[in-house]
Amino acid sequence: MEYAYSILMGIFSVVLLLYAGLMALTKDYTLLPLRARVSVKPKDPKKYTVQLSKVIALTALSPALSALVGLWSDVSAVIVLIVSAVIFIWIGTGFMKNVQ
């Protein structure tokens, strides 16, 4: 299993992208975990759900990039995962500022 890391990161990325797509299409606030629904009371739940799905899709790109880099080097893949996750989450916080 030379490419186990890349396969697992690819599967994880696809699952996150499917979840984000489902949230964006249905705009269903109840797709969020119960703890999140209890702690966050947005003014417009549909808009909040769409914006959150954008953030989830953006952060799902981090394991996808890491999976691609992991085909060549495992150490570089972990570095790409950490750096891209920080960058994508930082960008994603800008999406959520106007929702609350």
SULWOFEN-V972789 format. One record per run of one state. SS is the DSSP state (@ for helix, = for strand, . for the rest). FROM is the first residue (numbers start at 1). TO is the last residue. If there is no record, write none. Layout:
ss: {SS;SS}
from: {FROM;FROM}
to: {TO;TO}
//
This chain:
ss: {.;@;.;@;.;@;.;@;.;@;.}
from: {1;4;27;29;32;34;40;45;71;74;97}
to: {3;26;28;31;33;39;44;70;73;96;100}
//
